[in-house]
Amino acid sequence: MDGFHVVICGGGVAAVEGLLRLRSLVDDRVEVTLVAPNEEFAYRPIAVREATGLGWSRSYQLWDLTRDAGAEWIQDAVAEVDTDGHRVQTVGSGELSYDALLVAVGARQVPDLDHALTFRDAEAGLVHRSVVEPVERGELDSVAFVVPDGPAYLLPAYELALLTSERARRAGTTGVELTLVTPEHFPLGAFGGAAGAVVGGRLRAAGVQIYTSAYAYAPEPSRLLIQPQGADLAPDRIVAMPRLTGPEIAGLVGHAHGFIPVDARCGVPGTDGRVFAAGDATAFPIKHGGLAAQQADTAAAGIAQLAGAGVEPTPFSPQLRAKLLTGGKPLYLSARLAGTQGFESEVSETPPWPLDDKIVAAELGPYLAGVDHR
């Protein structure tokens, strides 16, 4: 369909996967504009390697990504969506008209625990300097890793605990007390009981004390209260995952905490079937790069259908796939989801999917495997 214009807002996994999948479905029959404030697409899941001194994060130029996908990139951010007029108001560039819109702007990371170092992928080096290096030098006797209640990135907490233990072992440092506190009923509960049993065993073997179904409070520096267990700890460092909140975009009806509600085909209700959302910005409770990519694929199919490509969208059917860094052999976890809990979960030490990567994405994985990164 000539003149069909798609606007994609965001510069993360869901936005880039949606762009690449849309191009694979409609080729060059639509015009696509990507609106994102960031110059680089950061590959967030491996930031824990930088935080623990085992490698560096990867990033890719958005200009290159959009050029390869035949799209225009505007370095800006969405401010408001006019769903009646089919227009996006940006912060600095004015208005953009759309025939279909994909909102994939991610979530906001908010510190959740006082007197703690909040782990953010963009600041991974701070954890290395303030936590891991002092552990290796024997300057810290105890570290606690805390997962907040509510939407959060779960895997990094487990990886940081396991990798910090491994760094201490390699440095010959003994006696470091490591603790992980999570509101989940068992470790990585979203992946199901089979995965939880294996991950829990790895944590215990690494000397990590686990508190599940637990909530942490830090009333003062170097003090951590854990409820309902009643533990009163005095860790030298506390590393907390950020709590995630939604983008709260004007013009889109918000869900709890500002997240965007979506239907089974990742359409935003009440938007004439022309607005879709994917990734961490949506109200889907589990935040994970692979799920963001799956939502983006579902949304792209819906947009392709609107553009007359003859595509029949299928409902979003979430399947969790994750590569958990452990300090030894990685664990590959997968589970189908029913609500927020996994079933038919599997655990392997060899990758059960084609590319041995942290994010399993149909379009993004093969694309990144073939391009250079910084």
Protein Blocks (a to p, Z undefined) as FASTA:
>chain_A
ZZiacddedjbfklmmmmmmmmmmnommbccddddfbfbdcdfklmmmmmnopaccdddd
fklmmmmnopacdddddfbdcfknopacdfknopaddfbdcddebpadddfbghiacddf
klmmmmmmmmmmmmmnopafbdcddddedjddfklmmmmmmmmmmmmmmnopghiacddd
dfbfbghklnojklmmmmmmmmmmnopacdehiacddfbghiacddfklpacddfbdcdd
dddddekighiacdehhiacddfkopaehilopaccedjlbmbfbdcfklmmmmmmmmmm
mmmmmnonopacddddddddddddehiacdddddddehjacehiacdfbdfbfbacfbdc
fklmmmmmmpccZZ
